[in-house]
Each structure stands twice: as structure tokens, then as C-alpha cells.
């Protein structure tokens, strides 16, 4: 299995903090966001990592070479990072991960390492981490399921009353479903020129075509996506102290 971390974005909402550093290298507590992600992967015996870079990519490379000198990392550069969304960065990873299973992660999530373990241990070959039990709003990527418990809808537009929780940005895919996913991405990117969509749009299309993706609830395990200054403050106070507790 390969882990793909999408780390190309500019993170303009966090300026001036991100004027000279990628968001994933912001330190929250004693560790950077990216360092915490990599530590979580290594602790789950995932050592083959692909990072899609863009904004200030050399700083990411320098950080990893210094802190993880023996780690196998493949870098893919999104040269149009400032005019594309994460669907394009994911598409760029096609040649590197095809014919393999993949753990996909956004690079701006602080999360307990046991969440990766939940996905790896799941009986479902295709699944994503779900955070439930809190008040959803308009900004979260929300999930709705069908009668069999598989995801039927995933987007920010899911009806709040029907949503069972938020997709936190960590997904596990089998090689077979990856083939379907990249077929859809090929069309969206090269034919339809839809480079500014969220990758969940491609997830939705393969779901509509029969792919079965299951939500895996993370329960009380802490996680947060870092998008705003408020997120950083909350993460420092309410997430970091509870990460990776026994």
C-alpha cells in the first residue's frame, strides 16, 4: 500500500502564517502537521509515501530529508497549484499508485494514529474515516449512506438532516476501485477541464456507478482539519493534548 499526501495548496486563509511556509509545515504543539501525519503512517507500518507538492515545495523536501532521511518518498510536483484544486493533485498521482492500493490523506489534518489503523483493519477494501456526533455546518464534506450502510452521497451539499457525519480527508482504496477512480479523473481533467473541483466529485461519480465505499466512524479519536486561525487555536488546546493516547 502507498500513502498519498496532497500538499500542493497555498492556504491563503492562513496568511501571513503561510507567506513563507506551506500549511503542512506549520507547527501545532511540538510537531508540524506533516510530521505528525508521517509519524502516524510509519507507526502503522506504511513506509511508501507519495507527496504531491506545489506551493514552496522545496521547503517540504528539505524538511523531510532532514527529519526522515531514510524514508522512501516520491514527490510529484503540481506546477499549476495556484489555479487548481485537490482533484488535479490526486490525478497527478495516477502513474505512481496505479495497480496498488492507496491510503489518501489531505496534508492539513491533525489526527490520532489509531484512525489509520481503523481503516487498515476494516473489512471494507474501500472506506473513509468519518467523524460523527457533532453539529454539522455548510463547510464540512458531509456523508450520507444507503440502506446497506455504504456511502450514497458525499459533498458539502448533502442535506444536513440526512448526513451521518463529516469525511475528515483520509480514505483507503483498493487497486480495483482506484482504476475506476482514475478513469473518472482522466475524463474530468483532460476532457471536461474540471481542474477546480474537490476530489469528492470523482468519488461521487464512481459511487453512482456502483463502487461501494464504507464510512468508518472514528468514534472518540481526535481529529481536525486546519483551515483557519480558530482551527489552529482549537487544535492546540483540544486536539494535540489528546493525540495518540493509549
GIPERA-V23923 format. One line per field, one symbol per residue. ss: DSSP state (H for helix, E for strand, - for the rest). psi: psi as a letter, one per 30 degrees, with the letter a starting at -180 (. if undefined). burial: 1 if it has 16 or more other ideal C-beta (glycine too) atoms within 10 Angstrom, else 0. A space follows every 10 residues. Layout:
ss: ???
psi: ???
burial: ???
This chain:
ss: -EEEEEE--- -HHH------ --HHH-EE-- EEHHHHHHHH HHH----EEE EEE---HHHH HHHHHHH--- -EEEEEE--- HHH--HHHHH HH-HHHH--- -EEEEE--EE E-HHHHHHHH H-----EEEE E--------- -EEEE----E EEEEE----- ----EEEEEE EEE-HHHHHH HHHHHHHHHH H--------H HHHHHHHH-- ---EEEE--- --EEE---HH HHHHHHHHHH HH----
psi: kkkkkjhfle hffgkfegeg klefgkkjbg kleeeeeeee eefghjgjkk kjlckheeee eeeeeefifg kjkkkkkjfh ffglafeeee effefefkgl lkjkklggkk lkffeeeeee fkfkfjllkk kagljlaffk jlkklaffgl kfkjlffkke ffkfakkfgj kkkleeeeee efeeeeeeef efhifglkff eeeeefefgf kjkkkjkfbg kklkkjflee eeeeeeefee fgkhk.
burial: 1111111111 1001000100 1111110100 1111111111 1001011111 1111111001 0011000100 0010010100 1001111111 1111011000 1111111111 1111110110 0101011111 1000010001 1111100001 1111100100 0011111111 1111001101 1101100110 0001101111 1111111000 1111110100 1111110000 1100100011 001000
